[in-house]
Amino acid sequence: MLFVSPRATQSRRTGSRSGKHPARPPGQQMKFAPRAALRHDGSMPRALENRSLDRGLTILDALSVHGASSLQDLHARTGLAKTTIRRLLSTLIQRKIVRRSLSDQLYRANISLPVRNSIRFAQSEGVLVDCAVPHMIELTRTVGWSCDLHLFERTRSRIVESTRPISPFFQYERQIDLEVPVFASAGGLAVLSTWPDRAVLDLIEEIGDDPAWGLRRLGIGRSKLLAMLKQARALGYAVRASQYSGLSALANSLHALGRPVFRGERAIGALVILWPKGFRAPEAFAKVHLASFKQAAAAISADLTRLERG
């Protein structure tokens, strides 16, 4: 006679196969997984989509508030895991919403969030950098010397990218977001050389005796400035003013040539090539490298104009 234990009999009656899981009390409904977790189309559940969107906006907000940031900076400011930040940054970079600068490897936003209008991160800056970087790298590989990309901001010229880290010829120095005067820097003079003299004189009046950006601080008179611009138009490039000593010992040891870059008919910035003063004078340097320099600036302008018209 087969003996069946009372425990096994109870297990069969309650529907538990192993006897380890307690039976569901009478009248209790079976719980199902949320609908979002049961989607069969392969797409991400809506809750996860919203969470990724929120985290992406958190990163953008941190970049808008604090500016250029490293991965560690973003981790400290957002509290997100570094693996999550890397994944989201990869998507944001692919969509041209964020960029990673060649010069210092920091992340920067290409757009401004509506609540951050006072932060100086415009989409046009990101477009300029994206168009310019391939041609800047090619120029540095061709001539060896590094180049900076300037964004013209009326009273000043701001360096937004540089190939200094990949040039073999002199010490790297971080330059991103450095502001230099338009009346003395090669980048600023290159842009002003595309303006009529009357517009330049109006800008002089607008800036006045500003202690940082005015002509008096630079020791340059109006007639001297107009003569430098006339020479730049004739030569096809602008040279850093001899009166300008730069903002560091390294900057003061360099010569610089500038060529304007255009979006449509308007110069929005400049490509600037740099080399040590002891190597060659600007005229001698230009004889060797001007053709490649012009070609790179023209290629950047062509790409910018194509995007604007396309």
C-alpha positions as a printed Julia matrix, in Angstrom:
310×3 Matrix{Float64}:
   0.0     0.0     0.0
   1.42    3.39   -1.08
   1.87    5.81    1.74
   1.31    9.54    0.93
   2.43   12.04    3.5
  -0.03   14.68    4.7
   2.52   17.41    3.67
   2.59   16.24    0.05
  -1.19   16.04   -0.03
  -1.43   19.63    1.26
   1.06   20.78   -1.39
  -1.07   19.34   -4.21
  -4.24   20.89   -2.83
  -2.76   24.41   -2.59
  -1.21   24.27   -6.06
   2.39   24.55   -4.79
   4.68   22.11   -6.58
   7.51   22.15   -4.1
   5.74   23.12   -0.93
   8.16   26.12   -0.56
   5.74   28.85   -1.73
   2.72   29.61    0.42
  -0.71   29.33   -1.12
  -2.54   32.49   -2.22
  -5.18   33.43    0.39
  -8.79   32.98   -0.75
 -10.16   35.98   -2.71
  -6.74   37.54   -3.45
  -6.23   38.62   -7.11
  -3.16   37.53   -9.02
  -0.75   40.44   -9.58
   0.46   41.08  -13.13
   3.55   43.0   -14.28
   2.91   46.62  -15.38
   1.83   47.05  -18.99
   5.0    49.0   -19.87
   7.17   46.03  -18.87
   5.22   43.68  -21.17
   5.74   45.6   -24.45
   6.66   43.24  -27.28
   7.77   45.78  -29.92
  11.32   45.95  -28.6
  11.03   49.56  -27.54
  12.03   50.9   -24.15
   9.31   51.1   -21.51
   7.98   54.63  -21.12
   9.22   54.94  -17.54
  12.77   54.17  -18.67
  12.47   56.56  -21.63
  11.44   59.36  -19.29
  14.25   58.53  -16.89
  16.85   58.66  -19.68
  15.42   61.95  -20.93
  15.51   63.41  -17.44
  19.12   62.32  -16.96
  20.13   63.75  -20.33
  18.57   67.09  -19.42
  20.35   66.97  -16.06
  23.68   66.71  -17.9
  22.75   69.56  -20.24
  21.71   71.68  -17.28
  25.06   71.05  -15.57
  26.95   72.02  -18.74
  24.85   75.16  -19.13
  25.39   76.28  -15.54
  29.04   75.32  -15.06
  30.38   75.41  -18.62
  33.13   73.09  -19.83
  33.24   69.95  -17.68
  35.11   66.69  -17.39
  33.45   63.33  -16.76
  34.4    63.61  -13.1
  32.89   67.13  -12.94
  29.59   65.89  -14.35
  29.58   62.93  -11.97
  30.1    65.25   -8.99
  27.5    67.78  -10.13
  24.73   65.41  -11.21
  25.22   62.42   -8.91
  24.84   60.1   -11.91
  27.02   57.06  -12.37
  29.95   57.59  -14.75
  28.82   54.71  -16.96
  25.41   56.37  -17.33
  27.0    59.74  -18.1
  29.26   58.19  -20.74
  26.31   56.5   -22.44
  24.2    59.65  -22.46
  27.1    61.83  -23.62
  27.71   59.46  -26.52
  24.12   59.98  -27.69
  24.24   63.75  -27.11
  27.47   64.02  -29.09
  26.04   61.97  -31.96
  23.06   64.34  -32.07
  25.39   67.41  -32.03
  23.86   68.63  -28.77
  27.13   68.29  -26.87
  30.71   68.3   -28.12
  34.03   67.18  -26.66
  36.73   69.74  -27.37
  39.87   68.59  -29.1
  42.09   70.96  -27.12
  41.24   70.09  -23.51
  38.96   67.02  -23.87
  36.21   68.75  -21.86
  32.51   68.48  -22.68
  30.58   71.57  -23.78
  26.93   72.17  -24.67
  26.06   73.27  -28.2
  22.61   74.55  -27.2
  21.16   76.75  -24.48
  18.33   75.52  -22.31
  15.44   78.06  -22.18
  16.03   78.78  -18.49
  19.73   79.43  -19.08
  19.64   82.22  -21.64
  22.37   84.14  -19.83
  24.85   81.35  -20.42
  27.04   81.87  -23.45
  26.56   78.6   -25.26
  24.86   79.12  -28.6
  24.17   76.46  -31.17
  26.12   78.45  -33.76
  29.29   77.91  -31.73
  28.87   74.15  -31.87
  28.2    74.25  -35.61
  31.33   76.35  -36.16
  33.48   73.92  -34.18
  32.02   70.85  -35.88
  32.7    72.32  -39.33
  36.18   73.56  -38.46
  37.8    70.7   -36.52
  38.43   68.29  -39.46
  40.07   71.07  -41.49
  42.06   72.3   -38.48
  43.44   68.8   -37.88
  44.33   68.45  -41.55
  46.09   71.83  -41.56
  48.16   70.96  -38.48
  49.09   67.59  -39.96
  50.13   69.31  -43.19
  52.19   72.21  -41.81
  53.01   70.9   -38.33
  52.08   74.11  -36.52
  48.96   74.38  -34.41
  45.94   76.56  -35.08
  43.22   78.15  -32.97
  39.6    78.77  -33.91
  38.2    82.15  -32.86
  34.55   83.14  -32.49
  34.02   86.87  -33.03
  31.99   88.42  -30.2
  32.16   92.06  -31.25
  34.18   93.53  -28.37
  36.42   90.47  -28.11
  37.47   87.33  -29.93
  37.09   84.03  -28.06
  39.08   80.87  -28.73
  36.63   77.97  -28.99
  38.93   75.19  -30.26
  42.63   74.52  -30.82
  44.91   71.86  -32.28
  47.75   72.73  -29.89
  47.65   69.26  -28.25
  48.45   67.51  -31.56
  51.23   69.83  -32.78
  54.74   68.46  -32.14
  56.47   71.82  -32.14
  55.77   73.57  -28.86
  54.32   73.1   -25.41
  50.61   72.6   -25.08
  48.7    75.25  -23.17
  44.96   75.14  -22.58
  43.32   77.96  -24.54
  39.62   77.16  -24.78
  37.37   80.13  -23.89
  40.32   82.51  -23.7
  39.19   86.01  -24.73
  41.5    88.35  -26.64
  40.96   91.93  -27.92
  39.61   92.31  -31.46
  41.79   95.35  -32.13
  45.09   93.52  -31.53
  44.65   89.74  -31.96
  45.18   88.11  -35.34
  41.7    86.58  -35.15
  39.96   89.85  -34.33
  41.86   91.82  -36.97
  41.1    89.14  -39.57
  37.36   89.64  -39.02
  37.61   93.44  -38.91
  39.52   93.4   -42.21
  36.24   92.32  -43.85
  34.46   95.44  -42.52
  34.44   98.88  -44.11
  36.48  101.51  -42.24
  33.33  103.36  -41.17
  32.02  100.29  -39.37
  35.38   99.8   -37.64
  35.35  103.42  -36.43
  31.82  102.92  -35.11
  33.02   99.88  -33.14
  35.87  101.95  -31.69
  33.29  104.46  -30.45
  31.1   101.68  -29.08
  33.92  100.11  -27.06
  35.31  103.49  -26.01
  38.01  103.47  -23.34
  37.11  100.06  -21.97
  40.06   99.06  -19.74
  40.21   95.56  -21.23
  39.22   95.98  -24.88
  39.66   99.63  -25.85
  42.32  101.02  -28.18
  43.92  103.13  -25.46
  44.69  100.1   -23.32
  46.41   98.51  -26.32
  48.36  101.63  -27.23
  47.02  101.63  -30.78
  45.72  104.78  -32.48
  42.85  104.84  -34.98
  45.06  105.58  -37.96
  47.39  102.72  -36.98
  44.48  100.31  -36.68
  43.07  101.27  -40.09
  46.54  100.88  -41.61
  46.85   97.36  -40.14
  43.47   96.42  -41.61
  44.43   97.81  -45.01
  47.58   95.73  -44.96
  45.6    92.62  -43.95
  43.28   93.06  -46.94
  46.27   93.39  -49.27
  48.19   90.4   -47.88
  45.22   88.08  -47.42
  45.92   87.55  -43.71
  46.06   89.54  -40.48
  49.06   89.63  -38.15
  48.89   90.04  -34.39
  49.6    93.65  -33.48
  53.18   94.2   -32.33
  51.86   96.28  -29.42
  49.94   93.3   -28.06
  52.02   91.2   -25.66
  49.53   88.39  -25.15
  48.14   87.11  -21.88
  50.98   84.76  -20.92
  54.68   84.21  -21.48
  53.95   81.49  -24.04
  51.45   83.66  -25.91
  54.01   86.47  -26.05
  56.57   84.11  -27.6
  54.36   83.31  -30.6
  53.6    84.91  -33.94
  50.06   84.53  -35.31
  48.37   84.84  -38.7
  44.58   85.08  -38.99
  42.13   84.39  -41.81
  38.38   85.09  -41.48
  35.84   82.29  -41.71
  32.44   83.07  -43.15
  28.89   81.89  -42.75
  27.31   83.15  -45.93
  28.53   86.69  -46.51
  29.41   87.48  -42.89
  32.67   86.72  -41.11
  31.79   85.06  -37.79
  35.25   84.13  -36.64
  38.77   83.36  -37.73
  41.29   80.58  -38.16
  44.63   81.5   -36.56
  47.91   79.67  -37.11
  50.73   79.99  -34.54
  54.49   79.47  -34.43
  57.46   80.65  -32.29
  58.8    84.13  -33.0
  62.34   82.81  -33.28
  61.48   80.5   -36.17
  60.39   82.85  -38.97
  59.02   86.33  -39.47
  55.33   86.49  -40.52
  56.16   87.35  -44.15
  58.57   84.43  -44.5
  56.16   82.05  -42.76
  53.31   83.12  -45.06
  55.38   82.42  -48.17
  55.67   78.79  -47.12
  52.27   78.07  -45.57
  49.76   80.65  -46.81
  48.28   78.42  -49.51
  47.45   75.62  -47.05
  46.2    78.18  -44.54
  43.86   79.82  -47.06
  42.58   76.42  -48.2
  41.66   75.38  -44.65
  39.85   78.66  -43.89
  37.99   78.47  -47.22
  36.92   74.86  -46.55
  35.52   75.82  -43.13
  33.61   78.73  -44.68
  32.24   76.51  -47.45
  30.95   73.95  -44.94
  29.34   76.65  -42.76
  27.68   78.3   -45.76
  26.44   74.96  -47.09
  24.77   74.2   -43.77
  23.13   77.61  -43.62
  21.72   77.36  -47.14
  20.92   73.66  -46.99
